[in-house]
Amino acid sequence: MPLQIQKSSWSTTELEDLRDLARTFCQKELVPNQERWAAEKKVDRELWTKAGEVGLLALSIPEEYGGGGGTFAHEAVLYEEQARSGDSAWGVTVHNGIVAHYILEYAGEEQKKAWLPKFASGEMVGAVAMTEPGTGSDLQSIKTRAVRDGDHYVINGAKTFITNGFHADLVVVAVKTDPDAGAQGVSLIAVETDTPGFSRGRVLDKIGLKGQDTAELSFDDVRVPAANLLGGQEGLGFIQLMQQLPQERLIIAVTAVAGMEAAIDQTIAYTKDRQAFGRPIYNFQNTKFKLAEAATEAAVSRAFLDQCIERHLRKELDVQGAAMAKLWTTERVNKVVDDCLQLFGGYGYMSEYPIARAWADIRISRIFGGTSEIMKEIISRTL
């Protein structure tokens, strides 16, 4: 019997229908390709257009821009089903839940109409480029420069660890428009990747998320229209990042909880089937106690996550609440998946077992979107 997951308080009949669609898509299009994508370090470009055809892209973007007209709840359903399928290669969370919303909230009307319908169809893939080789959590210290030159900005610099970097057609780039102004000198500029001077470096070799196209990006005198400056004026980038990071961190929490539940399900099934000393491993007290602890961790995390999603749907989730959600769920999923792997014994260390891939994939959750240590710093400021 799988883990009993209580229906989320924010769920509706419409969302459950979407869940069926998302689950079918993930099982058909994602699950069979995991090994190949891991070897190639990227998903198939056609995956994006297939997702667009069935209506799984730009779910929370208004219909007037070609989107699904839904809410974050629609996005959460898709991300949960992707996580439960065991896929970590498809960067749809970045495309749908992050980049599309930077465009929706801060781009001009002309840019929205040009780009968002292509996000919905899969014709365009989105990425966001913040991290640089010399800066991680310290975004104020980025070196990538954008200098105004008439009706254009000229961008020079380098970015790394960029999800969707290989396939991206549009990148929201964090730049310094005033290098002496600290956080007030940061701006966000949207760059179409067919612009001369833009280039992609290597797709990075990671210990997890093997099929995700995490890449290095370079900007060498890249000239983009001044209209691509998000927000319409310089120096708003840090504010815009802070406004959007709660949703990004909530997305990470969504995938963490769904991943936790999936790992427990796999472990229950394995321990009831695997025999040792003449009986199923599940029948040993240690196994039952470990799984009881894991199920409790998942239930508490699910309740807190659902509360945070409800707050976000009411536009009440603040920076501190999102930091708590990310901190709690990512720390819990790392512990739970590690405990589950232990119950698989040596097979848990074999890459063909989903629990082994989950263990490697989930480790980054305590780092990206703001490290656990940064989350604690954010939370502590409100105490």
N, C-alpha and C positions, 0 to 999 in steps of 0.2 A: 504494500500500500504506500503510495507516495506521500510526501509531506502535505499535511492539510493546511492550505493557505486560505485565510479568510478573505472573502471578496472585499476589495478596497472600498472605502466609504465614498470615494469620488467616482466610482464606476457607474456606468449606465448601460442600457441595452445596446445603444448605438456603439459604445466603446467596446463592448464584448463582441459585437459583430466585426468591428475593426480588428480586434484581437485574433479572431479566427482567420481573417485575411492575412494579417501579419505573420501568424504562426505558419500558415500554409506556404507563404512566400519564403520564409526563412528555411523551412524544411526542404523546399524544392530547390531554391536558388543558392542558399548559403551552405547548408550542411554537407552536400556532396563534394564541395570544392575546397574544403579546408586544407587538405594536404597540398594540393597544387598551388593554392594561393600562398601558403606559407613558404613553399619553395621559390615562388616567383616574387615574393615580398610585395604583392599587390593583388587587388581584386581585378576582375575583368572590367574594362571600361563599360561594356554593355550592361553590366549589372545596374548601373545608374539609370539607364533608359528603361530597363525592364521595371524597375521600381517606380519610375515616373508613369509608366503605362498603366500600372494597377493602382495608382493614387497614393503611394506611400511617401512621396517627397513633398516638402513644404506643407506639411499637414496643418501647421498652426499659422500659416500665412493667409491673409484675407483672399477671398475668391477674386476680388477685383485685380489682384496681381497674379492670378493663375493658381493660387494655393488651395488648400483644402478647406479653409475657413474654420478650422477647429481651434482647440486650445492646447495648452501644455499637456493636458490629460491625454489627448490623442497621441502626442509625441511619446509620452511615458509608456503607453501600451506597446508601441512599436519597439522601443528600447528594451522593455522587459522581455518581449518575445525573442528579440535578437540575442539577448544575454542567455536566456534559457535554452536557446538552440546550441549554445557553445561557440557562437561566432564572435570573433574579436577583430575581424579583418575589415569589415565594411565601415567606413567612417561616416555613417549617416548621422550620428549624434552631432558631429561638428557641422556638417552641411545643413541639416534641418534646424537643429536647436540653437546653434550659435551664429554661424555666418549669415544665414538668411535673416536673422533678427537684427544683426548690425545694419544690414541693408534696409530692412523695413523701418527701423527706428531712426536712422540717421542719414540715409542717402536722400538725394533730391528726387523729386517726382519722376523726372526723366530717367534717372538711373534705376529706380524701382521698376518702372515699366519695361525697361530694357533687360534687366537681369533676373528679377524674381520669377517671371513665367518660365525662364530657362532653368532655374533652380527646380521648379516644380516638374518639368518634363525630363530632367536628367541631362539636358543638353549642356548645362553648365554644372561643374562640381566646385564647391566652395571650400576654402581653407582660411585659417586665420594665422598670421605670422607675428608672434610676439617674441618668443625666445631667441636669443642670439648665442653664439659660441661662448661669449664672456659674461652673459647675464641670464639668470634663471628667474628666481623669485623677485629680484630687484629690477622691476621694469623701468624705474626712473633712470637707470643707468644705461639704457640701450644706446647704441652708437649709430644705427641706421639713420641717415639724414635725408630730409626732403627740403630742397631749396626752391623757393618760388622763382619762376622765370616767365614773366608775362602771364599767359593764360594756362601755364603748365607748372607742375612740380617735377623736379629732377631728383630721383631717388638713387642713393648709393648705400650699399651695406650688404649684410649677410644674415640669414636666419637659419635656425636648425630645429630639429625635432618637430617638423611641421606635418601634422596629420593631413592626409589627402594631398600631400605635396607633389606626388608624381602625376596625379590625374587632374589637379586643380586647374580650372579655367579662370577663376576669380579668387584673388587673395586679398583679404583685409590685412594691411600691413601697419604695424605700430612703428612710427618714425619719430625722430626728433625734428621739429620745425624751429625750435629755439633751444640750442644745446646748453644754454646757460640758465634755463628756467626750471630745472628739475622736473617734477611731475607736471607743472604747467606748460612745459615745452613739448609734451607728447601729443601727437595727433594720429589719427587713423585715416589711411588713404586706401581706397580700393584699386587694385591693379589687375588688369586683364593680362593673362599670362602669354598672350601672343604679342605683347608689346616688346619692341626691340630693346635689348639690354637685360631682359629678364632671362634667367637660366636656372635649371634644376641641377643640383649636384647628385650625389649618390643617394639611393634609398638605403636607409640605415639598418644595420644588423642588430636586432634587439634580442634580449633573452626571452621576451614574450611578445604578444601581439605580432606574431611573425608574418601574418598575411596583410598587415596594414602598411600602406605606403607612406611611411614616415620619412621625410626627405629634408635635404639641405636646399635652401634657395638663395640665389644671388641676384643683386640689383646693381647693374653697372650703367650709370647714366640713363636710367629708365625714366622716360618722359610720359607723364600721365596728365590728363586734363585737370585743371584746378577744381572742376566740378566734382571730381572723384574724392575730394576731401570730405569725409563724413562729418556731418554737423554744420558744414558751411563756414566754419571759422577755425583758425588754428588754436591749439592748446586745449582742446576738449577731450583728447583721447583718453587720458587717465580717468576722467569722470565717466566717459562712455564705457570703459572697461569695467569700472566698479559697478556700474548699473547693470551690466550684462553678466558679470561673474556669478551672482546668486543663481541664475538659471543654469549656467554651466556646471556649478557645483551640485545643484540638485539633480542634474542629468547623471553625474557620476554616482550620486547616491542611489538613484533608480537602478542603474546597472549593477551596483554593488549588492543591493538586496536581492535582486533577481538572480544574480550569480551565486549568492549564498544559498538560496533556496534550491537552485539546480544542483549544486554540489551535494547538498544533504540528500536530495532525491537519489542521485547516483550512488551515494554511499550506503543508503538504506538497501537499495536493490542489490548491490554487490555483497554486502555483509550477510544478507539473508541467503544468498546463493553460494558463496564461498565457504568451503568446509575446512575445518582445522581441528585436530584432536577428536574427530568423530562427530562433530556437530557444527552447525552454521556459526560463523564468526559473530553474527548478531547476538547469539545466545550467551556470549560472555558478558559478565557484568560491566567490564570496562567499556566495551563497545556500546552497550545500551546507555551507559551514563554519559559517554562522550556525545552520542547522538542526541540524547535528551538535552544536554547543555547547548548543542548547536541549534536544535529546534527552538529553544527558548531565545537564544541570541537572535535568530531570524525573526521570530514573532515580535520581539521588542523593537527590532530595527524596522520591521514592516509597519508597525503602529506609528512610530515616530516619522517615518518617511511619508505615510499617508497624511499625517497631520501637516507636514511641511508642504506637500502637494496642494492640499486644500488651502493653506495660507497663500501659496503662490497663485492659485487660481483666483483668489480674492485680491491679488496684488498687495499682499500684506507680508510676504516673506522678506525679511531684511538680510543685510550682509551677515550679521551675526548668526541668525537662524540657519542660513545656508551653510555657513562654516561649521556649525554644530552638526548638521546633517551629513556633510562630507566627512568630517572627522570621525564621527561615530560609526557610520556605515562602512567606511573603508578600513578602519582599524578592525572592526568586527569580521568583515569578510575575509581579511587576511588570516585571522586566527581560525575561523571556522574552516576555511578551505585547507589550511595546514593540518588541522586535526583530522579532517576527512581523509586527506591523502595518507596520513599515518595508518589509517584503518585498511587501506589497500595494500599495505606492506610494500614489497619490492615492485609490484605491478604499478603502484602509484607513481613510481619514478620513470615509467616507460611512456614515451611521448605518444604512443598510439591510444593511451587511455585519456579520455576527456578531463579527468581530474588532474592529470599532470599538466596539461595545457592550461587549465583554469588556474592552477597554482602559479604558473609563470606569468600568465596574463594579468592576474589581479594585483601583482606586486606594484605595478605602476600607479595604481589608484591612490596610494599614499603620497605620491609625488606630483602627478600632473594636476592641473587645475588649482594649484596651490598646495604646497606640502602640508603634512599634518602639523608640522611645527608652525607654519604660517597660520594655519587655522586656529591653533591655540593662541597665537599672538592676537589675532583678530578678536577672538572671543574674550580674551582677558581684558581688552580695552573697555568692555562694557560692565566689568565687575566692580 
